[in-house]
Amino acid sequence: MRIIRRLIVLLLGLVAIVYFAENRAVVEFVWAPEIAFLPEPFASGRSVSMPLFLVVFSSLCLGLLLASAGLLSDSAGSRMTVRRQKKQIGKLEKELDAARGEAAELVAKTDEGAQRALQAENAEREATRRAADAERRAEEAGALLPAPEESGDAAASDTEGDNGEEAAPKE
C-alpha cells in the first residue's frame, strides 16, 4: 500500500513539473479590477505580472489552505463531542467499578450465608443419620434380647427397676 502511494505521489510530481515547465509564459494577474464608481485610490486596477505556473500553483495552495480550514472548523465540533463523551465514559467506568465492588461484597456475604446454610443442612443430615443409626441399633438390640414372659406380676416386677424404668433383664 505504501509503495502504491509513493508511486502516485511521484507520478503527480512529474506531471506538475512538466506542466510548470511548459507554462512559463508571463501573464498579467489582475487581483483588483478597475471599477469606475469607486474613489481614485480604489478605482485604478491592481495587477501583477508572473509566470502562469506560479498563478496555478498559488491557486492550488490557496485552495488547499481553505479546504484545511473548512475541515478543521467542521471537526472542531466533533472533537468537542468526543472529548465530552470520553469524560462521560470515565465517569460511567468509575460508577461501574463502584457497582462491581458493591456486587463483590454482596456476593461474598451471600456466599458466607450460603456456606452457613449448607453447613447447617449438612449438620441436620448428619444428626438425622445418627438418629436413624441409633434407632436401628436399638431395634437390633431389642431383637436380640429374649422376649419377657408374661406369667404375671412376677415377671413384670423382675424387669422393672425402683423408679418404674425398665431394668436390664436378670440372667
Backbone bond lengths (Angstrom), bond angles and torsions (degrees), N, CA, C in turn:
res aa  C-N    CA-C-N  psi(-1)  N-CA   C-N-CA  omega(-1)  CA-C   N-CA-C  phi
1 M - - - 1.452 - - 1.526 110.49 -
2 R 1.343 115.24 -40.12 1.451 120.12 -179.94 1.531 110.53 -65.63
3 I 1.324 116.12 -37.40 1.473 120.26 -179.47 1.520 110.18 -66.09
4 I 1.312 117.75 -42.12 1.465 121.33 179.33 1.522 109.94 -62.53
5 R 1.319 116.77 -42.78 1.464 120.70 179.75 1.536 110.61 -62.24
6 R 1.317 116.37 -42.65 1.469 119.89 179.22 1.527 111.45 -65.50
7 L 1.315 115.98 -38.83 1.466 118.73 177.95 1.535 111.43 -64.22
8 I 1.323 117.21 -40.41 1.468 120.88 179.39 1.523 110.12 -64.83
9 V 1.333 118.09 -44.12 1.473 121.48 178.86 1.525 110.01 -63.34
10 L 1.321 116.87 -41.90 1.464 120.55 178.77 1.529 111.19 -62.75
11 L 1.319 116.42 -43.27 1.466 121.23 178.55 1.527 111.18 -63.30
12 L 1.327 117.51 -44.32 1.466 120.39 178.13 1.532 111.34 -64.32
13 G 1.323 117.61 -37.21 1.458 120.99 176.98 1.525 111.71 -63.49
14 L 1.331 116.54 -42.25 1.467 120.01 178.03 1.526 111.96 -63.86
15 V 1.350 115.89 -40.89 1.470 119.76 178.51 1.525 109.85 -63.77
16 A 1.344 117.60 -41.38 1.459 120.98 179.76 1.524 110.97 -64.45
17 I 1.323 117.34 -41.76 1.472 120.25 179.87 1.527 110.58 -63.69
18 V 1.311 116.80 -44.45 1.476 120.08 178.87 1.524 109.87 -63.67
19 Y 1.340 117.51 -42.66 1.475 121.05 -179.74 1.520 110.94 -62.66
20 F 1.336 115.87 -44.82 1.472 119.20 -178.61 1.520 111.30 -67.97
21 A 1.314 118.36 -35.28 1.473 121.23 179.48 1.528 110.95 -68.34
22 E 1.311 117.80 -34.93 1.460 121.37 -178.71 1.530 112.20 -78.73
23 N 1.319 118.40 -22.99 1.462 121.83 -175.82 1.531 110.72 -111.68
24 R 1.333 115.85 57.99 1.456 121.10 179.54 1.524 112.03 -91.10
25 A 1.298 117.84 -1.71 1.465 120.62 -177.18 1.519 109.95 -63.79
26 V 1.346 115.60 142.69 1.452 121.13 -178.96 1.524 108.38 -83.11
27 V 1.328 115.00 132.25 1.466 121.20 178.61 1.513 108.45 -124.39
28 E 1.318 115.05 157.84 1.460 121.68 177.84 1.531 106.98 -93.41
29 F 1.326 116.82 112.88 1.461 121.95 179.14 1.518 108.08 -97.41
30 V 1.346 115.84 113.36 1.458 121.77 -178.77 1.528 107.50 -95.64
31 W 1.319 116.08 114.94 1.462 119.37 -179.16 1.517 112.18 -104.50
32 A 1.331 119.23 -10.06 1.463 123.15 173.30 1.530 106.56 -142.87
33 P 1.330 117.89 99.77 1.468 119.90 -177.22 1.535 112.00 -69.36
34 E 1.332 115.39 162.50 1.469 120.59 177.91 1.526 108.79 -74.01
35 I 1.329 114.26 127.30 1.463 119.69 177.76 1.515 106.18 -124.48
36 A 1.330 116.88 120.78 1.455 122.96 -170.12 1.521 112.94 -69.28
37 F 1.318 120.42 -34.52 1.464 121.35 -173.36 1.521 113.71 -85.48
38 L 1.351 120.04 -2.70 1.455 122.10 177.15 1.523 110.62 -86.03
39 P 1.338 118.33 156.81 1.471 120.29 177.16 1.533 111.08 -61.01
40 E 1.310 116.20 167.86 1.458 123.54 -169.40 1.533 115.47 -55.77
41 P 1.334 122.03 -48.85 1.469 116.66 -176.77 1.533 112.31 -64.56
42 F 1.362 116.57 -26.71 1.462 119.36 -178.32 1.520 112.21 -95.61
43 A 1.322 118.56 -15.24 1.459 122.25 -175.31 1.522 111.77 -75.55
44 S 1.332 117.35 -34.64 1.461 118.56 -178.02 1.527 109.12 -74.07
45 G 1.293 115.68 143.77 1.464 121.22 -177.68 1.509 112.02 -75.74
46 R 1.291 116.03 146.20 1.457 122.06 176.71 1.529 107.19 -111.30
47 S 1.325 116.22 132.78 1.450 120.02 179.23 1.517 109.57 -147.76
48 V 1.342 114.21 161.87 1.457 121.53 -179.77 1.528 107.17 -134.48
49 S 1.309 117.61 140.32 1.461 122.04 174.64 1.515 108.64 -96.17
50 M 1.334 116.76 127.36 1.465 121.62 -179.60 1.523 108.93 -156.78
51 P 1.321 117.19 162.36 1.459 120.36 177.61 1.533 110.27 -66.94
52 L 1.318 116.43 150.27 1.466 122.20 -177.25 1.529 111.60 -61.78
53 F 1.329 117.88 -39.72 1.468 119.02 -178.85 1.524 111.71 -63.33
54 L 1.348 116.41 -30.49 1.454 119.66 178.06 1.529 111.23 -69.88
55 V 1.338 116.57 -36.35 1.472 120.75 176.27 1.530 109.52 -63.87
56 V 1.342 116.03 -45.58 1.478 120.04 -179.64 1.529 110.27 -65.07
57 F 1.322 117.41 -44.63 1.455 121.34 -178.60 1.531 111.56 -63.99
58 S 1.350 116.88 -42.75 1.467 118.72 177.68 1.517 111.50 -67.06
59 S 1.319 118.42 -32.66 1.476 120.55 176.04 1.526 110.59 -65.69
60 L 1.327 116.66 -41.60 1.470 120.25 177.38 1.530 111.00 -62.89
61 C 1.323 117.02 -43.57 1.474 120.84 179.25 1.526 111.33 -63.56
62 L 1.329 117.10 -42.39 1.464 121.13 178.33 1.530 110.54 -63.13
63 G 1.334 116.40 -42.70 1.471 119.98 177.06 1.518 111.93 -62.62
64 L 1.335 116.35 -39.65 1.454 120.59 178.28 1.531 110.94 -64.03
65 L 1.318 116.72 -42.68 1.471 120.48 178.32 1.522 111.64 -63.82
66 L 1.341 117.60 -43.59 1.469 121.10 179.85 1.528 110.98 -65.16
67 A 1.325 117.23 -41.18 1.467 120.45 178.67 1.528 110.80 -64.70
68 S 1.332 116.77 -41.41 1.466 120.23 178.35 1.520 111.36 -63.06
69 A 1.330 116.41 -42.07 1.469 119.89 178.42 1.523 110.78 -63.76
70 G 1.335 117.18 -39.90 1.467 120.82 177.92 1.520 111.84 -63.91
71 L 1.335 116.36 -44.52 1.469 119.84 178.39 1.525 111.44 -64.68
72 L 1.311 116.10 -38.54 1.458 120.43 179.49 1.530 111.01 -63.85
73 S 1.343 116.02 -43.22 1.465 118.89 -179.88 1.529 111.25 -69.19
74 D 1.339 117.18 -35.50 1.465 119.60 177.58 1.524 112.06 -68.25
75 S 1.314 116.02 -38.79 1.462 118.91 -177.06 1.523 112.91 -79.60
76 A 1.328 117.55 -13.61 1.468 119.62 -179.80 1.528 110.60 -61.32
77 G 1.333 117.31 -43.35 1.460 120.84 178.20 1.518 111.62 -64.30
78 S 1.324 115.77 -40.52 1.463 119.72 178.80 1.517 111.09 -65.04
79 R 1.328 116.98 -41.09 1.457 119.57 179.57 1.521 111.20 -65.22
80 M 1.337 116.89 -38.41 1.471 118.96 177.30 1.520 109.98 -63.97
81 T 1.323 117.30 -41.04 1.457 121.11 178.83 1.525 110.53 -63.20
82 V 1.328 116.80 -43.63 1.465 120.69 178.80 1.520 110.40 -62.76
83 R 1.321 118.01 -42.86 1.460 122.13 179.36 1.527 110.09 -61.72
84 R 1.333 116.39 -44.04 1.463 121.06 179.66 1.534 110.21 -63.67
85 Q 1.341 116.14 -41.61 1.457 119.69 179.87 1.525 111.67 -67.63
86 K 1.335 117.54 -35.06 1.459 120.06 177.28 1.524 110.68 -64.31
87 K 1.335 116.92 -40.22 1.468 120.12 176.71 1.524 110.26 -62.56
88 Q 1.331 115.82 -43.84 1.456 120.53 -179.83 1.530 110.51 -64.43
89 I 1.331 116.63 -39.74 1.459 120.49 178.23 1.525 109.91 -63.34
90 G 1.335 116.77 -40.92 1.464 120.47 177.51 1.524 111.84 -59.94
91 K 1.337 116.19 -44.74 1.468 120.15 178.80 1.532 110.43 -63.12
92 L 1.330 116.13 -44.32 1.460 119.88 -179.21 1.527 111.63 -65.58
93 E 1.334 117.59 -35.87 1.460 120.31 176.93 1.527 110.50 -65.63
94 K 1.336 117.02 -38.49 1.466 119.60 176.65 1.523 110.60 -63.51
95 E 1.334 116.48 -43.87 1.467 120.38 177.71 1.525 110.72 -61.89
96 L 1.333 115.90 -40.40 1.458 120.23 179.79 1.521 110.86 -64.89
97 D 1.322 117.18 -41.68 1.465 120.36 177.24 1.524 110.87 -62.17
98 A 1.340 116.40 -42.00 1.466 119.77 178.19 1.531 110.43 -63.66
99 A 1.325 116.59 -42.44 1.470 120.41 179.43 1.526 110.46 -65.22
100 R 1.336 116.99 -38.34 1.464 119.48 177.88 1.520 110.55 -64.93
101 G 1.332 116.84 -38.01 1.458 120.23 177.60 1.524 111.18 -62.85
102 E 1.341 115.44 -45.59 1.464 119.70 178.04 1.525 110.59 -62.32
103 A 1.325 116.32 -41.26 1.467 120.28 179.76 1.524 110.32 -64.32
104 A 1.331 117.10 -38.79 1.466 120.24 178.76 1.523 110.28 -64.19
105 E 1.344 116.41 -40.38 1.462 119.75 177.49 1.523 110.97 -63.18
106 L 1.331 115.98 -43.46 1.466 119.85 179.43 1.525 111.16 -64.33
107 V 1.316 116.61 -40.29 1.468 120.13 178.67 1.520 109.71 -64.28
108 A 1.343 116.41 -41.07 1.465 119.42 178.84 1.524 110.44 -62.34
109 K 1.344 116.00 -44.73 1.469 119.36 178.78 1.523 110.35 -63.88
110 T 1.328 116.08 -42.46 1.464 120.44 179.60 1.515 110.02 -64.33
111 D 1.334 117.00 -40.13 1.459 120.35 178.15 1.526 110.95 -62.85
112 E 1.347 116.52 -40.85 1.463 119.92 177.71 1.528 110.08 -62.25
113 G 1.325 115.89 -45.21 1.471 119.79 179.40 1.520 111.43 -64.00
114 A 1.327 116.13 -40.30 1.462 119.93 179.48 1.525 110.42 -66.82
115 Q 1.338 117.04 -38.60 1.462 120.12 178.15 1.523 110.53 -65.46
116 R 1.332 116.23 -41.66 1.471 119.36 177.56 1.525 110.75 -62.91
117 A 1.325 116.61 -43.52 1.461 120.03 179.08 1.517 110.67 -63.37
118 L 1.328 117.11 -39.82 1.455 121.45 178.65 1.524 110.52 -65.74
119 Q 1.336 116.50 -41.26 1.459 119.84 177.66 1.517 110.71 -63.75
120 A 1.341 116.67 -42.39 1.468 120.12 178.83 1.524 110.22 -63.37
121 E 1.320 116.50 -41.85 1.465 120.67 179.76 1.524 110.22 -64.51
122 N 1.325 116.61 -42.20 1.469 120.41 178.37 1.523 110.58 -64.38
123 A 1.342 116.84 -40.77 1.461 120.41 178.53 1.527 110.26 -63.94
124 E 1.331 116.38 -39.96 1.469 119.89 178.86 1.530 110.47 -64.87
125 R 1.320 116.56 -41.86 1.475 119.90 177.85 1.532 110.66 -62.13
126 E 1.335 115.00 -43.28 1.467 119.51 -179.98 1.524 110.49 -62.85
127 A 1.339 117.09 -42.64 1.468 120.57 178.71 1.530 110.44 -64.07
128 T 1.326 116.31 -41.48 1.463 120.00 178.61 1.530 110.23 -63.69
129 R 1.319 116.48 -42.32 1.462 120.94 179.75 1.531 110.52 -63.99
130 R 1.349 116.85 -42.68 1.454 120.35 179.42 1.525 111.46 -64.72
131 A 1.353 114.91 -40.48 1.468 118.80 178.61 1.520 110.13 -63.80
132 A 1.331 116.58 -40.84 1.469 119.94 179.25 1.528 109.99 -66.08
133 D 1.351 117.70 -39.38 1.464 120.55 178.34 1.524 110.62 -64.63
134 A 1.332 115.39 -43.01 1.467 119.06 179.82 1.529 110.12 -63.92
135 E 1.308 117.16 -40.68 1.463 121.70 179.00 1.522 110.23 -63.68
136 R 1.337 115.88 -42.99 1.461 120.47 -179.51 1.529 109.93 -64.54
137 R 1.352 116.87 -42.37 1.455 120.53 178.87 1.526 111.14 -64.49
138 A 1.338 115.07 -38.13 1.478 118.65 178.68 1.525 110.30 -65.41
139 E 1.333 116.93 -39.06 1.462 120.24 178.26 1.524 110.52 -66.37
140 E 1.345 115.86 -41.27 1.463 118.98 178.44 1.522 110.58 -64.28
141 A 1.331 115.63 -40.18 1.461 119.53 179.48 1.524 110.15 -65.69
142 G 1.324 116.36 -38.42 1.463 120.07 178.72 1.517 111.44 -68.28
143 A 1.291 118.46 -32.33 1.460 121.63 179.30 1.518 110.85 -73.82
144 L 1.297 118.61 -27.88 1.458 121.76 179.93 1.524 112.43 -77.78
145 L 1.323 116.61 -27.26 1.457 120.35 -179.93 1.524 109.71 -73.66
146 P 1.339 115.95 143.43 1.472 116.52 176.46 1.526 109.83 -71.98
147 A 1.278 115.53 145.07 1.460 120.87 -178.79 1.522 108.68 -68.59
148 P 1.336 117.65 135.05 1.475 119.63 179.44 1.528 109.95 -69.12
149 E 1.339 114.30 143.47 1.461 119.00 -179.92 1.514 108.56 -82.17
150 E 1.258 114.16 139.75 1.456 119.01 -177.97 1.526 109.54 -102.39
151 S 1.289 118.07 71.18 1.468 121.51 -178.71 1.506 111.47 -105.28
152 G 1.222 116.47 22.56 1.447 117.44 175.03 1.501 111.20 127.98
153 D 1.368 112.78 -161.06 1.449 118.98 -176.11 1.521 112.29 -74.98
154 A 1.312 116.46 -23.20 1.448 119.68 -178.55 1.523 110.70 -64.51
155 A 1.305 115.06 -42.46 1.463 118.35 -179.34 1.520 110.11 -66.81
156 A 1.297 117.18 -37.78 1.446 121.41 -179.68 1.514 109.85 -69.93
157 S 1.335 118.42 -36.28 1.445 120.05 -178.33 1.525 110.90 -73.69
158 D 1.350 117.45 -24.76 1.456 120.04 177.56 1.528 112.27 -69.51
159 T 1.328 116.55 -31.58 1.453 119.78 -175.34 1.517 113.37 -94.05
160 E 1.320 117.99 -10.37 1.451 119.76 -179.34 1.507 110.14 -98.49
161 G 1.325 114.47 142.88 1.453 119.13 178.03 1.508 111.00 -89.58
162 D 1.342 117.27 -167.04 1.444 122.85 -177.55 1.509 112.55 -68.83
163 N 1.303 118.93 -33.89 1.450 120.56 -175.45 1.523 111.77 -102.07
164 G 1.249 120.66 16.28 1.467 123.93 174.37 1.497 113.27 91.02
165 E 1.312 118.93 0.30 1.467 120.62 179.03 1.519 108.32 -85.66
166 E 1.308 112.99 159.62 1.454 116.36 178.29 1.511 108.29 -74.35
167 A 1.251 116.03 134.77 1.452 119.94 177.72 1.515 109.03 -103.00
168 A 1.268 115.43 166.93 1.456 118.44 179.14 1.516 108.43 -66.86
169 P 1.285 118.85 142.86 1.479 120.98 -178.28 1.541 111.39 -64.46
170 K 1.281 114.13 146.68 1.461 119.90 -179.19 1.509 108.38 -83.00
171 E 1.263 114.90 136.65 1.457 118.69 -179.35 1.483 112.02 -108.76
